[in-house]
Amino acid sequence: MDVISIILQSLLAAYFLFSGSAKVVGAKYWTDIFDELRLPQWFRAITGFVQLIGAAVLVIGYWYGWVVVWAGIWLGITMLMACLAHLRVKDPFGKTAPAIVFLVLVLTLFIMNANDLILPL
């Protein structure tokens, strides 16, 4: 595994662990964002669990490199949906930018590890 890939994987795992936990516990910052996005609060909790699963899979990826690719798909879809949610309510670019940045980072990690997708038999 490439050092840059491991660093990116670690940063993303930390971010999604932090972000997912904050969503699950109902941090005011995230409850306000989901209100602005006109999404129900139960969806915030589900999104948090999805991110926590993604973070856990990224950590498992230290031992089994091919699962990083699946984490990239999982979290990439999540961040794509976040971008679409911001676009749906016509949020300014400044509010949409974090979702776009993390989508690009997840896609970069996916591309860096795509060769590992061949599952061991």
C-alpha positions in Angstrom: 0.0 0.0 0.0 1.3 3.4 -0.9 2.2 5.8 2.0 0.0 8.6 0.5 -2.9 6.2 0.3 -2.4 5.2 4.0 -2.3 8.8 5.1 -5.4 9.7 3.1 -7.2 6.6 4.4 -6.3 7.6 8.0 -7.5 11.1 7.6 -10.7 10.0 6.1 -11.3 7.4 8.8 -10.7 10.0 11.4 -13.1 12.5 9.7 -15.9 10.0 9.2 -15.5 8.7 12.8 -15.8 12.2 14.1 -18.5 13.3 11.7 -20.6 10.1 12.1 -20.4 10.2 15.9 -21.5 13.8 16.0 -24.4 13.0 13.8 -25.5 10.0 15.8 -25.4 11.9 19.1 -27.2 14.8 17.6 -24.6 17.6 17.8 -26.3 21.0 17.3 -24.2 21.8 14.3 -25.5 18.7 12.5 -29.1 19.1 13.6 -29.1 22.6 12.2 -27.6 21.5 8.9 -30.2 18.7 8.5 -32.9 21.3 9.3 -31.5 23.6 6.6 -31.4 20.7 4.1 -35.0 20.0 5.0 -34.1 16.4 5.9 -35.6 14.6 8.9 -33.5 14.1 12.0 -33.9 10.3 11.9 -32.0 10.5 8.6 -29.2 12.4 10.3 -28.8 9.4 12.7 -28.8 6.9 9.8 -26.3 9.0 7.9 -24.1 9.0 11.0 -24.2 5.2 11.3 -23.4 4.9 7.6 -20.3 7.1 8.1 -19.3 5.1 11.2 -19.5 1.9 9.2 -17.4 3.5 6.4 -14.8 4.6 9.0 -14.7 1.1 10.4 -14.2 -0.4 7.0 -11.4 2.0 6.3 -9.7 0.9 9.5 -10.1 -2.8 8.5 -8.5 -1.8 5.2 -5.1 -1.5 7.0 -5.1 -5.3 7.1 -7.2 -6.2 4.0 -6.4 -3.6 1.3 -9.2 -4.6 -1.0 -11.9 -3.4 1.5 -10.7 0.2 1.1 -12.1 0.1 -2.4 -15.5 -0.9 -1.0 -15.3 1.8 1.7 -14.6 4.2 -1.2 -17.7 3.2 -3.0 -19.8 3.3 0.3 -18.5 6.7 1.4 -18.5 8.0 -2.2 -22.2 7.4 -2.6 -22.8 9.0 0.8 -20.9 12.1 -0.1 -22.5 12.3 -3.6 -25.9 12.2 -1.8 -24.7 15.0 0.5 -23.8 17.1 -2.5 -27.2 16.5 -4.1 -28.9 17.4 -0.8 -27.1 20.8 -0.8 -27.9 21.4 -4.4 -31.6 20.5 -3.8 -32.0 23.4 -1.4 -29.8 25.7 -3.5 -27.1 26.1 -0.8 -24.3 28.4 -1.7 -21.0 26.9 -2.8 -19.4 27.6 0.6 -21.9 25.3 2.3 -21.6 22.6 -0.4 -17.8 22.7 -0.7 -17.0 20.4 2.2 -19.2 17.6 0.8 -17.5 18.1 -2.6 -14.0 18.1 -1.1 -14.7 14.8 0.8 -16.3 13.3 -2.3 -13.1 14.1 -4.2 -10.9 12.7 -1.4 -12.9 9.5 -1.2 -12.8 9.1 -5.0 -9.0 9.7 -4.9 -8.6 6.9 -2.3 -10.8 4.7 -4.4 -8.8 5.2 -7.5 -5.5 4.7 -5.6 -6.6 1.4 -4.4 -8.8 0.1 -7.3 -6.2 -2.5 -8.3 -6.8 -4.2 -4.9 -10.4 -4.9 -5.8 -9.6 -8.5 -6.8 -11.0 -10.5 -3.9 -8.8 -13.3 -2.6 -10.4 -16.7 -3.1 
